[in-house]
Amino acid sequence: MVDRFIARFGEEKIALLHSKLSVGERYDEWKRADKGEAKIVIRSKVSNLCPSRKLRNNNNRRRT
């Protein structure tokens, strides 16, 4: 799934947050998203606790 996003949008626009990353790598990815450098964030459930005012969660969008 991640490969499809990278192929379509480019690696530089995607931030990945998951438990296999080191603390520093997770911070770097979170910071890229927070600054707006990464427009798409793909995360695992473990990374739910990554606060950012600029990030929007689309999981709760109403589907019509």
Secondary structure, 3 states (H helix, E strand, C coil): CHHHHHHHHCHHHEEEECCCCCHHHHHHHHHHHHHCCCCEEEECHHHHCCCCCCCCCCCCCCCC
